[in-house]
Amino acid sequence: MTDKTMTPEDVVSRLRSGMTLGIGGWGSRRKPMALVRALLRSDVTDLTVVSYGGPDVGLLAAAGRIRRLVAAFATLDSIPLEPHFRAARQRGAFELTEIDEAMFMWGLHAAANRLPFLPVRSGLGSDVMRVNPGLKTVTSPYEDGEAFVAMPALRMDAALVHLHRADRRGNGQYLGPDPYFDDLFCEAADEAYVSCERLVDDFAGAVPQTLLVKRHSVTGVVETPNGAHFTSCVPDYGRDEPFQKLYATTPWPQFAERFLSGDEKAYQSAVQTWHEEQQ
């Protein structure tokens, strides 16, 4: 048996400036936030980030680590537009490749299957072609002759995802209402790192469909309890809405100084202290 367990610091030590980095989850749901926070403690920068964006994008944008973002949106769900993403975008801090949700998904599928592109109907007749002049169309070689958008593969150097349970070999299980596309992120990347709420010895009795991520596509596994905070990780915990509101309304330097100036243990302690102050 191969033991792939790592620490967040081990993961970040394998990342390099200039990489294309995929981040799983969706909006403010099951994001690998402990790994993102570890990334913020490093000097890795100049990243191309591929994400169904949430506070992962907001944190990295506010810290000036993103060169280019590939995303369908950047939202906190209960707060429609991620405020730190918006502020960084408005000051022209990074390039943006904006595509719709379905195009993003098929870009992941193409990369996971090592195809250069996949033909999709999504985007036709919309401004996505105008704002992305590099996108091309292809015509069906069959008698229908239909035109499609040729969605390029979203290949990544590395991917970060967060799941509910994982074993030491790299198999990962989700327990919530939606798998999102974490398996595709792992398969579309050269290296994939899975953080989890809890490491388990086996998945005896597990529903097969919940065993989302397979060990062949995983480079490393990190046990990070509460590691998706402040995003949701249902059923283990919901989104920390009061803290998310604090994040969204606090100037970045002030937020970073209080909550991001130490390691993950310091972060979790600072969050607990803040909640106690609110009581």
N, C-alpha and C positions, 0 to 999 in steps of 0.2 A: 504493500500500500504506500502511495506517495503522499506525504504530509505537505500540504501547500499553505499552511497557516503562516500569516505574516502579521506585523503591526502596521498601523497607518503610516508610520515613518518608513517602514520597509517599502511600502507601495510607492510613496512619493519619491523615494531615493531612486526608483526605476524610471521616473518620468523626467523629461528633458524639455527645456525651453524650445519653442517652435513646433512642438508636437501637435497633431490633430487628436483631440481628446473627446471621446463620447461620454456622456453622463446620462444614466438611465433614470427611470421614474417619469413622472408626468406632472408638470406644474408644481404645485406644492404638495406632492404626494410621493412618498417612498423614495426620496432622494438620498444619495449616499453622502449626507451632510458631514459626517465625521471625517470622511476622506477628503471632502472639499475643504474643510477647515484645516486639515493637515497640509493640504496643498498651499493654503494661504500662509502657512508658517514656513514654507520653503521659498527659494528664490526663483522657482520655475515661472516663466512668463512667456509672452508672445505666442499664446495658444490659439489654435483654431478649435473652437468648442462646438460640438454637435449635440443638441439637446432639445427635447420638448421642455422648453425653459421654465424654470422656477427660481427659487432663491439661490440655487447653485450658480445660475447665470448672474443674478444680482450681486452676489458676494464677489465673484471673480471680476465682474465689470467694475464694481466700486473700487476694488483693489488694483485695477489697471493691469490685469493679467491677460486680457483677451485681445488678440489682434483681429480675429474674424469670428463671427458667430453665424452658425447655420442653424436655423430654428423656424418652427411654424408659429411660435408665440413665446412670450415670456410673462407668466402670470403667477399670482399667488392664490388663484382660485377664488377665495372669498374677497380678495382685493384684485380687481380685474387685471391691472397692468403692474408688473413688477417695478417699483419706483426707482430702485438703484440702476436697473437696466435702462429705464427711460432716461434718467439723468445722464448716464454715460453716453447713450445714443444721441441725445440732444446736443451734447458737446462734441460729437464726432470722435469719440474715443476708440471706436473699432469699426471695422467693416461688417455689414450685415447681408447675409444671403437668406432671404425670406421666401419660404415655400409653404405650400399648404400641408395639412396633416397627412393626407393620403400620399402625396409626393414624397414626404419625409419617410413614411413607412416603406414605400417601394424602393427608395434609395437604400434603406437598411437591408431589405430583402436582396437587392442586387449585390450589395457588398458581401452579405453573408454567403451568397452563392457564387462569389468571385466572378460576377458578370460586370461588364463595364457600364451597363445601363439596363433599365427595363422600360418598355413602352407602357404609358399610362394615359388615361383620359383626363385625369385631374390636371387642372391648370389651363386647359383649352378654353378659349373665350374669356379668360380673366386677365387681370393686370399682372399676374405672376410672370408672364412672358415678357412684359414690358420692363418690369423692375429687375429681371434676370436676363439680360440680352444674350448671355452665353448659352442659355438653354436652346436646344435644337428639337426639331420634330422629325419623326420617321413615318414612312408610309408602309402599310401592310403589304407584304409581297404577294398576298393572296388576292383573289378576285374581288374581295370587298373593297380594297384600296383605301381603307380608313387611315386617317392621319392620327398620330399619337405624339404626346410629349415624350422625348427620350430622357427619362430621369436618370441622371448620373448616379453611380454607386457612391454611397457615403462611407468610404473606407476610412478607418481610424487606426492610429498607431496604438492607442490604448483606450479602454473603456472602464468606467467605474459604475457599479450598480449596487443597490442595497436590497437584500431579501430578508425574509423572516427567519429562516433556518438554513443552515448549510453544514456539510460535513467537511472533514479535513482534506478530502480528496478534491473538493471543488464542486460537488453537486449542490444545487441550491433550490430551495422550496419557497413558494409564495403561499400565503394563507389568506390574503385579502380578496376583495371583490374583482380585481383586475390584474392580469399579469403585466400590463403595459407592454413594452417591447424590450424588456431587459435581456431576454434570450438572444434577440437579434443584435443588440448592441454588443454582446459578448462574441457572437459569431462573426460580426462584421469588423472586429478589431484584431490587430496582431497580438495584443495582450489584453487580458480582461481580469479585473480585480473585483471580487465580490465581498462586500461587507454584509454582516448579518447580525440580527438581534441575539442569536444564540447558536453556538456550535452543537451539533448532535452527533451521536455515534452511528446512528442509522436512521432510516426512514420507514421502519416497520409499521405497517398499517396505514401508510400515507396513501391518499388518493393519487393515482399515477399522474393525472393532469396537473397536479400542483407541483410536480418535480420539474420545474421550468428550465433551469440551467444545468447543463451537463458538464461533467468534469473535463471533457476533451477541449472545451472552449475557455477554460478558466486557468489563469496563471497563478493567482493567489487568493487566499481567503482570510478575512479579518473579522474577528468577533468584536462588535461595537454596540453594546447595549445602549438603547436610546440613540442609536447612531443616525437615525433619520431626522431627529429633532431639528427644527421645529415643524417639519413637514409631517404628514400623517403616515402611520405605519399600521393601519387597521389589519387585524384585530388587536395587535399588541398595544397600540395607543393611537389616539386621534391627533389631529393637528393642534398644536399649541396656539390657539387663536390669539389670546392676550399677548403672548410673546411675539407672534408674527406681526401684530399691530405695532408693537414697540419697535421692531426691526424696520417696519415700513415708514415710521414717522420720526425716527431718530437720525440726526445727521451722521453720516458714515464715520467720521473720525471719532465721535463720541461712542457710537456703538462698538466700533472695533477696539477702542481702548478698554472698555469695560468687559467685553465678552470674548474677544479674540486675541488678547495679548499673552495668553498662556496656552498650555496643552489642552487636550480634550477633557481631562479630568477637571481642569480649572474652568473650562467652559461650562460643563455640567453643574459645577458648584456655583458658579456665578448666576446661572439661570435659576437654580433652586433658591438662592439668596434673594434674587429679584422677586420671585413669586411670594416668598415669605414677607417681603416688604409691602406687597399689595394687600395682604390680609388685614 
